[in-house]
């Protein structure tokens, strides 16, 4: 089983890492540049029960987002129009 680490700082979010939120695996997509109330967007990995993107504020990220140690996404270009994600186990 992979170790989980709670995210204490939103600057540690990375697009190449896998995160667990409420027992579902997500990847970090993007964040807004609003200084007062930034929003962070997460997309569930393929094969997860949840299908919708998740939008969290900074306080919820610090409480609910866990980094899954040992898992990360590696994007490889299959063609000019498609990107395939591989998860090493």
Secondary structure, DSSP 4 states (H G I P E B T S, - for coil): ---EEE---GGG--TTEEEEETTEEEEEEEE---SSS-EEEEEEPTT-S--S-EEEEHHHHHHHEEEEEEEEEEEEESSSS-EEEEE--
